[in-house]
Amino acid sequence: MNQLIAHHGVIFKPKSGLMWVSTAPYQCGEFVCYDLNKVFNEYTKLEEDQEIISDSLTIPADEFLKSEDYKQFVKFKNLKHYIQFITKAPGYIYLSGKLENAFVKSNPQSYYTYQILGDYFKSKYNYQVAFNYYKKALVKEIASVKEENQIKKEMMSCFKHLN
């Protein structure tokens, strides 16, 4: 499972009656433990908020959160949202070359990086640059045939504008 896509993770140890639930960000934060035997036997009549986790059984957060790769992932996500916003925004908001390069550098192995940039440049009628980004996307591993076909469709649309 890709930890940076899924929202929650749950681990069960049924014979012991233990359950761990992931915390943010994504599934990389610590996994807090609930002793279901205590939950269903001792906490059935709670009338006020009370912490019911078993602190001593908490699984620590992933060390990945301290890595340069995670910092690049966060940068990618933030820039992705900005680029998608200005792709759809009316008016004349343009992506600077500096942000374009930072976006590519934040996730250069993903087809999605180049697809997003292709979509942006196509929306600004810069069909040659869009075509080139779609072409780069197609040499990367693509998540599904549907997404690959969408990139090819966008690329062909750009090609028609170039001729």
ChimeraX commands (.cxc) that place a marker at each C-alpha (Angstrom):
marker #1 position 0.00,0.00,0.00 radius 0.5
marker #1 position 1.29,3.44,-0.88 radius 0.5
marker #1 position 1.49,5.32,2.41 radius 0.5
marker #1 position 1.29,8.69,0.69 radius 0.5
marker #1 position -2.05,7.95,-0.96 radius 0.5
marker #1 position -4.12,6.05,1.60 radius 0.5
marker #1 position -5.79,8.03,4.37 radius 0.5
marker #1 position -5.81,5.51,7.19 radius 0.5
marker #1 position -4.17,2.31,8.20 radius 0.5
marker #1 position -5.40,-0.20,10.75 radius 0.5
marker #1 position -3.53,-3.18,12.18 radius 0.5
marker #1 position -5.39,-5.87,14.11 radius 0.5
marker #1 position -4.04,-8.49,16.47 radius 0.5
marker #1 position -7.35,-10.34,17.01 radius 0.5
marker #1 position -6.22,-12.97,19.55 radius 0.5
marker #1 position -4.86,-10.23,21.81 radius 0.5
marker #1 position -7.75,-7.84,21.18 radius 0.5
marker #1 position -5.39,-5.09,20.05 radius 0.5
marker #1 position -5.91,-2.60,17.25 radius 0.5
marker #1 position -3.55,0.12,15.98 radius 0.5
marker #1 position -4.78,3.12,13.97 radius 0.5
marker #1 position -2.47,5.36,11.98 radius 0.5
marker #1 position -2.17,9.07,12.63 radius 0.5
marker #1 position -1.31,11.93,10.29 radius 0.5
marker #1 position 0.38,12.73,8.11 radius 0.5
marker #1 position -0.96,10.06,5.78 radius 0.5
marker #1 position -0.06,6.72,7.37 radius 0.5
marker #1 position 3.41,7.82,8.36 radius 0.5
marker #1 position 2.60,9.17,11.81 radius 0.5
marker #1 position 2.56,6.96,14.83 radius 0.5
marker #1 position 0.09,4.08,15.09 radius 0.5
marker #1 position -1.83,4.40,18.34 radius 0.5
marker #1 position -2.97,1.23,20.04 radius 0.5
marker #1 position -6.39,0.45,21.44 radius 0.5
marker #1 position -6.86,-2.51,23.71 radius 0.5
marker #1 position -10.32,-3.59,22.59 radius 0.5
marker #1 position -10.80,-5.71,25.69 radius 0.5
marker #1 position -10.49,-2.57,27.83 radius 0.5
marker #1 position -12.52,-0.47,25.40 radius 0.5
marker #1 position -15.50,-2.83,25.51 radius 0.5
marker #1 position -15.22,-3.78,29.19 radius 0.5
marker #1 position -13.95,-0.73,31.05 radius 0.5
marker #1 position -14.98,2.22,28.89 radius 0.5
marker #1 position -18.55,1.33,27.96 radius 0.5
marker #1 position -20.09,4.05,30.12 radius 0.5
marker #1 position -17.79,6.99,29.39 radius 0.5
marker #1 position -19.60,10.26,29.98 radius 0.5
marker #1 position -16.72,12.63,29.27 radius 0.5
marker #1 position -13.84,12.73,26.82 radius 0.5
marker #1 position -11.05,10.49,27.96 radius 0.5
marker #1 position -7.98,9.09,26.22 radius 0.5
marker #1 position -8.37,5.34,25.82 radius 0.5
marker #1 position -5.23,4.44,23.90 radius 0.5
marker #1 position -2.52,2.17,25.29 radius 0.5
marker #1 position 0.47,4.53,25.15 radius 0.5
marker #1 position 3.05,1.85,25.87 radius 0.5
marker #1 position 2.05,-0.03,22.70 radius 0.5
marker #1 position 2.22,2.93,20.33 radius 0.5
marker #1 position 4.26,2.27,17.17 radius 0.5
marker #1 position 6.51,5.30,16.50 radius 0.5
marker #1 position 6.15,7.51,13.44 radius 0.5
marker #1 position 8.01,6.53,10.30 radius 0.5
marker #1 position 11.54,7.98,10.08 radius 0.5
marker #1 position 10.66,8.87,6.48 radius 0.5
marker #1 position 8.97,12.01,7.85 radius 0.5
marker #1 position 12.43,13.38,8.67 radius 0.5
marker #1 position 13.88,12.65,5.24 radius 0.5
marker #1 position 14.67,14.87,2.27 radius 0.5
marker #1 position 12.37,12.67,0.15 radius 0.5
marker #1 position 9.43,13.56,2.37 radius 0.5
marker #1 position 10.28,17.27,2.13 radius 0.5
marker #1 position 10.30,16.93,-1.66 radius 0.5
marker #1 position 6.96,15.13,-1.55 radius 0.5
marker #1 position 5.40,17.97,0.47 radius 0.5
marker #1 position 6.87,20.50,-1.97 radius 0.5
marker #1 position 5.44,18.49,-4.88 radius 0.5
marker #1 position 1.97,18.41,-3.32 radius 0.5
marker #1 position 1.96,22.15,-2.61 radius 0.5
marker #1 position 3.22,23.11,-6.06 radius 0.5
marker #1 position 0.82,20.64,-7.68 radius 0.5
marker #1 position -2.16,22.35,-6.04 radius 0.5
marker #1 position -0.90,25.78,-7.10 radius 0.5
marker #1 position -0.26,24.71,-10.71 radius 0.5
marker #1 position -3.65,23.00,-10.96 radius 0.5
marker #1 position -5.26,26.16,-9.58 radius 0.5
marker #1 position -3.62,28.47,-12.11 radius 0.5
marker #1 position -4.36,25.97,-14.89 radius 0.5
marker #1 position -8.08,26.40,-14.20 radius 0.5
marker #1 position -8.06,30.01,-13.01 radius 0.5
marker #1 position -9.41,32.61,-15.39 radius 0.5
marker #1 position -7.17,35.51,-16.24 radius 0.5
marker #1 position -3.49,35.79,-16.64 radius 0.5
marker #1 position -1.77,33.95,-13.82 radius 0.5
marker #1 position 1.39,32.34,-15.16 radius 0.5
marker #1 position 3.82,29.81,-13.77 radius 0.5
marker #1 position 7.33,31.17,-13.34 radius 0.5
marker #1 position 10.25,29.22,-14.73 radius 0.5
marker #1 position 11.63,28.94,-11.22 radius 0.5
marker #1 position 8.47,27.22,-9.91 radius 0.5
marker #1 position 8.26,25.05,-13.03 radius 0.5
marker #1 position 11.81,23.80,-12.42 radius 0.5
marker #1 position 11.19,23.33,-8.69 radius 0.5
marker #1 position 8.09,21.27,-9.48 radius 0.5
marker #1 position 9.98,18.98,-11.86 radius 0.5
marker #1 position 12.82,18.62,-9.35 radius 0.5
marker #1 position 10.38,17.72,-6.56 radius 0.5
marker #1 position 9.18,14.55,-8.35 radius 0.5
marker #1 position 11.11,13.95,-11.59 radius 0.5
marker #1 position 10.37,10.23,-11.89 radius 0.5
marker #1 position 6.58,10.56,-11.89 radius 0.5
marker #1 position 4.53,10.79,-15.07 radius 0.5
marker #1 position 2.05,12.89,-13.11 radius 0.5
marker #1 position 4.52,15.77,-12.78 radius 0.5
marker #1 position 4.78,16.06,-16.56 radius 0.5
marker #1 position 1.07,15.51,-17.13 radius 0.5
marker #1 position 0.23,18.39,-14.79 radius 0.5
marker #1 position 2.70,20.65,-16.58 radius 0.5
marker #1 position 1.34,19.54,-19.94 radius 0.5
marker #1 position -2.17,20.44,-18.80 radius 0.5
marker #1 position -0.95,23.81,-17.56 radius 0.5
marker #1 position 0.84,24.76,-20.78 radius 0.5
marker #1 position -2.05,23.51,-22.90 radius 0.5
marker #1 position -4.42,25.75,-20.91 radius 0.5
marker #1 position -2.13,28.69,-21.76 radius 0.5
marker #1 position -2.17,27.72,-25.48 radius 0.5
marker #1 position 1.53,26.87,-25.44 radius 0.5
marker #1 position 0.98,23.65,-27.35 radius 0.5
marker #1 position 4.62,22.90,-28.14 radius 0.5
marker #1 position 5.70,22.95,-24.49 radius 0.5
marker #1 position 2.56,21.02,-23.49 radius 0.5
marker #1 position 3.26,18.41,-26.18 radius 0.5
marker #1 position 6.83,17.99,-24.90 radius 0.5
marker #1 position 5.66,17.52,-21.31 radius 0.5
marker #1 position 3.06,14.94,-22.34 radius 0.5
marker #1 position 5.78,13.16,-24.31 radius 0.5
marker #1 position 7.97,13.06,-21.16 radius 0.5
marker #1 position 5.02,11.71,-19.16 radius 0.5
marker #1 position 4.62,8.80,-21.57 radius 0.5
marker #1 position 8.15,7.49,-20.95 radius 0.5
marker #1 position 7.47,7.19,-17.22 radius 0.5
marker #1 position 5.56,4.40,-15.51 radius 0.5
marker #1 position 1.89,5.37,-15.68 radius 0.5
marker #1 position -0.62,4.26,-13.05 radius 0.5
marker #1 position -3.32,3.01,-15.41 radius 0.5
marker #1 position -4.18,2.49,-19.07 radius 0.5
marker #1 position -6.95,5.06,-18.68 radius 0.5
marker #1 position -4.45,7.72,-17.56 radius 0.5
marker #1 position -2.04,6.76,-20.34 radius 0.5
marker #1 position -4.82,7.12,-22.92 radius 0.5
marker #1 position -5.75,10.53,-21.48 radius 0.5
marker #1 position -2.17,11.75,-21.84 radius 0.5
marker #1 position -2.05,10.47,-25.43 radius 0.5
marker #1 position -5.35,12.21,-26.17 radius 0.5
marker #1 position -4.05,15.53,-24.78 radius 0.5
marker #1 position -0.79,15.09,-26.68 radius 0.5
marker #1 position -2.65,14.54,-29.96 radius 0.5
marker #1 position -4.79,17.59,-29.30 radius 0.5
marker #1 position -1.62,19.66,-28.95 radius 0.5
marker #1 position -0.16,18.10,-32.09 radius 0.5
marker #1 position -3.24,19.16,-34.10 radius 0.5
marker #1 position -2.69,22.75,-32.98 radius 0.5
marker #1 position 0.94,22.64,-34.07 radius 0.5
marker #1 position 0.14,21.69,-37.66 radius 0.5
marker link #1:1,2 radius 0.2
marker link #1:2,3 radius 0.2
marker link #1:3,4 radius 0.2
marker link #1:4,5 radius 0.2
marker link #1:5,6 radius 0.2
marker link #1:6,7 radius 0.2
marker link #1:7,8 radius 0.2
marker link #1:8,9 radius 0.2
marker link #1:9,10 radius 0.2
marker link #1:10,11 radius 0.2
marker link #1:11,12 radius 0.2
marker link #1:12,13 radius 0.2
marker link #1:13,14 radius 0.2
marker link #1:14,15 radius 0.2
marker link #1:15,16 radius 0.2
marker link #1:16,17 radius 0.2
marker link #1:17,18 radius 0.2
marker link #1:18,19 radius 0.2
marker link #1:19,20 radius 0.2
marker link #1:20,21 radius 0.2
marker link #1:21,22 radius 0.2
marker link #1:22,23 radius 0.2
marker link #1:23,24 radius 0.2
marker link #1:24,25 radius 0.2
marker link #1:25,26 radius 0.2
marker link #1:26,27 radius 0.2
marker link #1:27,28 radius 0.2
marker link #1:28,29 radius 0.2
marker link #1:29,30 radius 0.2
marker link #1:30,31 radius 0.2
marker link #1:31,32 radius 0.2
marker link #1:32,33 radius 0.2
marker link #1:33,34 radius 0.2
marker link #1:34,35 radius 0.2
marker link #1:35,36 radius 0.2
marker link #1:36,37 radius 0.2
marker link #1:37,38 radius 0.2
marker link #1:38,39 radius 0.2
marker link #1:39,40 radius 0.2
marker link #1:40,41 radius 0.2
marker link #1:41,42 radius 0.2
marker link #1:42,43 radius 0.2
marker link #1:43,44 radius 0.2
marker link #1:44,45 radius 0.2
marker link #1:45,46 radius 0.2
marker link #1:46,47 radius 0.2
marker link #1:47,48 radius 0.2
marker link #1:48,49 radius 0.2
marker link #1:49,50 radius 0.2
marker link #1:50,51 radius 0.2
marker link #1:51,52 radius 0.2
marker link #1:52,53 radius 0.2
marker link #1:53,54 radius 0.2
marker link #1:54,55 radius 0.2
marker link #1:55,56 radius 0.2
marker link #1:56,57 radius 0.2
marker link #1:57,58 radius 0.2
marker link #1:58,59 radius 0.2
marker link #1:59,60 radius 0.2
marker link #1:60,61 radius 0.2
marker link #1:61,62 radius 0.2
marker link #1:62,63 radius 0.2
marker link #1:63,64 radius 0.2
marker link #1:64,65 radius 0.2
marker link #1:65,66 radius 0.2
marker link #1:66,67 radius 0.2
marker link #1:67,68 radius 0.2
marker link #1:68,69 radius 0.2
marker link #1:69,70 radius 0.2
marker link #1:70,71 radius 0.2
marker link #1:71,72 radius 0.2
marker link #1:72,73 radius 0.2
marker link #1:73,74 radius 0.2
marker link #1:74,75 radius 0.2
marker link #1:75,76 radius 0.2
marker link #1:76,77 radius 0.2
marker link #1:77,78 radius 0.2
marker link #1:78,79 radius 0.2
marker link #1:79,80 radius 0.2
marker link #1:80,81 radius 0.2
marker link #1:81,82 radius 0.2
marker link #1:82,83 radius 0.2
marker link #1:83,84 radius 0.2
marker link #1:84,85 radius 0.2
marker link #1:85,86 radius 0.2
marker link #1:86,87 radius 0.2
marker link #1:87,88 radius 0.2
marker link #1:88,89 radius 0.2
marker link #1:89,90 radius 0.2
marker link #1:90,91 radius 0.2
marker link #1:91,92 radius 0.2
marker link #1:92,93 radius 0.2
marker link #1:93,94 radius 0.2
marker link #1:94,95 radius 0.2
marker link #1:95,96 radius 0.2
marker link #1:96,97 radius 0.2
marker link #1:97,98 radius 0.2
marker link #1:98,99 radius 0.2
marker link #1:99,100 radius 0.2
marker link #1:100,101 radius 0.2
marker link #1:101,102 radius 0.2
marker link #1:102,103 radius 0.2
marker link #1:103,104 radius 0.2
marker link #1:104,105 radius 0.2
marker link #1:105,106 radius 0.2
marker link #1:106,107 radius 0.2
marker link #1:107,108 radius 0.2
marker link #1:108,109 radius 0.2
marker link #1:109,110 radius 0.2
marker link #1:110,111 radius 0.2
marker link #1:111,112 radius 0.2
marker link #1:112,113 radius 0.2
marker link #1:113,114 radius 0.2
marker link #1:114,115 radius 0.2
marker link #1:115,116 radius 0.2
marker link #1:116,117 radius 0.2
marker link #1:117,118 radius 0.2
marker link #1:118,119 radius 0.2
marker link #1:119,120 radius 0.2
marker link #1:120,121 radius 0.2
marker link #1:121,122 radius 0.2
marker link #1:122,123 radius 0.2
marker link #1:123,124 radius 0.2
marker link #1:124,125 radius 0.2
marker link #1:125,126 radius 0.2
marker link #1:126,127 radius 0.2
marker link #1:127,128 radius 0.2
marker link #1:128,129 radius 0.2
marker link #1:129,130 radius 0.2
marker link #1:130,131 radius 0.2
marker link #1:131,132 radius 0.2
marker link #1:132,133 radius 0.2
marker link #1:133,134 radius 0.2
marker link #1:134,135 radius 0.2
marker link #1:135,136 radius 0.2
marker link #1:136,137 radius 0.2
marker link #1:137,138 radius 0.2
marker link #1:138,139 radius 0.2
marker link #1:139,140 radius 0.2
marker link #1:140,141 radius 0.2
marker link #1:141,142 radius 0.2
marker link #1:142,143 radius 0.2
marker link #1:143,144 radius 0.2
marker link #1:144,145 radius 0.2
marker link #1:145,146 radius 0.2
marker link #1:146,147 radius 0.2
marker link #1:147,148 radius 0.2
marker link #1:148,149 radius 0.2
marker link #1:149,150 radius 0.2
marker link #1:150,151 radius 0.2
marker link #1:151,152 radius 0.2
marker link #1:152,153 radius 0.2
marker link #1:153,154 radius 0.2
marker link #1:154,155 radius 0.2
marker link #1:155,156 radius 0.2
marker link #1:156,157 radius 0.2
marker link #1:157,158 radius 0.2
marker link #1:158,159 radius 0.2
marker link #1:159,160 radius 0.2
marker link #1:160,161 radius 0.2
marker link #1:161,162 radius 0.2
marker link #1:162,163 radius 0.2
view
